[in-house]
Each structure stands twice: as C-alpha cells, then as structure tokens.
Amino acid sequence: MSELRWNPLKREWVIIATHRQDRTFKPPEDYCPLCPTEEGGFPTEVPQKDYDIVVFDNKFPSLQNEPPVPAVSSTDLYKVRPAEGICEVVLFTSEHDGIMSEMPLSRFLKMVKVWRDRYQELGAKDFIDYVYIFENKGEEVGVTLEHPHGQIYAYPFVPPFVRKKQNSSKEHFEETSRCLFCDILSEELERGERIVAQNDSFVAFIPFFARYSYEVNIFARKHLTSFSDFDEKEEKDLAHILKIVIMKYDNLFDFIFPYIMGIHQQPTNEEDDKEYSHFHIEFFPPYRTKDKLKYLAGSEAGAGTFINGSYAEIKAKKLRKTEPIIDQN
Amino acid sequence: MEIKKEKLKLNKEVNYKEDGRKIIYYNFTDGKEVIADKGEEKEEK
C-alpha cells in the first residue's frame, strides 16, 4: 500500500510505501534482476539484450501512475492523498560490472540525452510538478542492486529541499533582478579556490557552504533552467564534466567512490519561475576520509544543522590535483 | 577529451511488460569516438 501523509509541523509530504519492504535485496550476481534475460534463464526486468540505455517503471514504486486509495482518511490536521507520480529505473549499461568512470564519454552523452527525454516526457504530465533524476551509488548509501543504474522520481509536488532553494532564489531575484545560482557561480569563479573542474558550459566546485567533505556541485555557466534549454554543445559539455568528476572521485582514494547524485531543474508545475530556476547537479559522497564515513547524527538528523569536519577549499584543491588533471581556465 | 563524432540520434522503442509496466529501449546511432586525453580510440557497439 502507498499514500502521502502530510507533516503539519514541517509542512511536507511523507511517502508511505509499505510494499517496498519486499523489494529485491542484494541478490547474488547471477540473479541480478537488472541484467538482460538470458535464453533459458530466469526472467529479469530487461527481456532484450540489445540496447544502449533502458528505462522502465520501478517494480516497487514509491509513487504510482494509478495509486491505490489511501488506507486512512484525512482529518483537518492530518491530510492524506494518493501517492500519485511515476518512479522509473534507468540502466546505464547492460554490463553488470560496468564502472561508470571507465565508460566512454559517448555513454555519458547518451545518458544526458535520455535524461533530457525523460524530463520532458514526465514533466509534460499534468499531475507531475517535479522531475528528479538521481543516482545512488554504493552499498554505503543503501544501494541494494549492484548493476549500474539510476532512478527518476516524478513527484506530484515540489520536494522540500527544492522548494527551499527555489524560494531563496525567488527572493534574491525580487531583490536584485539576478538569479541566485548565477551569483553563487560568479562568486565561486571569482575566488577560484573551490573549483574542481570546468569547461565551456559547466563548472564543478565544492560550494562555500558544503555539508559533506567531498560534496561537488555542477552549475551551468549560462542561465539554463533545464535540459530543455540545452544545445548540442551543452549536452556534450555536461557529459564531459560528469565523467571528469566521477573519474576524480574514483581516483581520489583508489576505489569506486560511492555517492548520491541529484539533478535539479526547473519544476514542471508551470510556475513563473524561469528567471530564478537554474540547472545544477549535486553530489553527496559519504566518505570524509579514505576509511571514514560521514553519518547523519544528532545535529544533522535531529536539528537539520550539518557539521562538516573539513574546509571546502582544501578538499577542492585535493580533487583538483587528482587525476584527471584538466585545464582550469 | 572530446567527442569527434557528429550528432547522436536518439531512437526509442516503447514496450509493456506482462504486468503492464512500461519499458523503453533507447538506442543511438553507432559510431566511433576519440578520447583525446588518453590518445586512444574506442568503438561502441
């Protein structure tokens, strides 16, 4: 069963999805449900072998196109609504042991083009307010299936972290007539010390206010609101900088670096927000050193205030000096 | 690092599984690419 329950204290929706308790949990490699179905083998999620990238509806979706009626009724205080939305799985490759940082640049470009297609198709639906494309990578962040994959959640509301950033950007725009993201990028470029990599269209940096030691943001240089604004060159440049950042991550400590990656774009709820919505990507890696993880403890989980044990300037320098070294100008 | 190839063309094939879930196969025009920073040539598919 699934439903959305309103938290009147935080003014946010919580997704209840009890069926997700039954989802496949760390299966052996020869029983991977994300590998293509072999002849005579057990049926997997992907009947065809021959594809570049495949996208399918999640078998255990948190949000559903045709959601069930909620199990409980709303009260004045406790609102309940159906968990309407769409959850998709994106397979980056048919190779179970594929390593992202070793994949050719053209595969990253294909991913960008597929993400663009999904953003546009899902965002065009009346009941979708926000299309969130993300990747959870590594057991450390809770990944239960090893096969390289990402996910897409198309929400019937703008999620709270996004809403908070949108509200800040809107307020800044009303005060200055400038986009807050554009101003942040200008300041980062002016200082330069937190830049990790850059190309003609994008800049990767550890933000001044980073919460995680190796938290990298990628901002579009131009005021691009979503994939829909991208031209061919910008698609290629995004593929390029994504590969660079992931290669640097994997080379940092010489193991495949886990992270949560989220792509943020203009909400699709037809608000008049083009002037202050700005395409950006956030990476949240859990490792704070080679052998120590960052946990969300009392201050982070209970009070919402992160404690970062490192300076962004120092960690950015370390990532900058990690292979591949590219021209920073 | 630079892709030398011209535009990739996206083709999508939409199917439905037995339980009604949608599956979309994306395929692109084949081609060679040159990864300039490694000086090596790779071919996909």
Interface residues (C-beta under 8 A of the other chain):
Chain A: E45 V46 P47 Q48 D50 Y51 D52 I53 V54 V55 F56 D57 K59 P104 L105 S106 R107 L109 K110 K113 V114 D117 E232 K236 A239 H240 K243 I244 P324 I326
Chain B: M1 E2 I3 K5 K7 L8 L10 K12 K17 R21 K22 I23 I24 Y25 Y26 N27 F28 G31 E33 I35 D37 K42 E44 K45
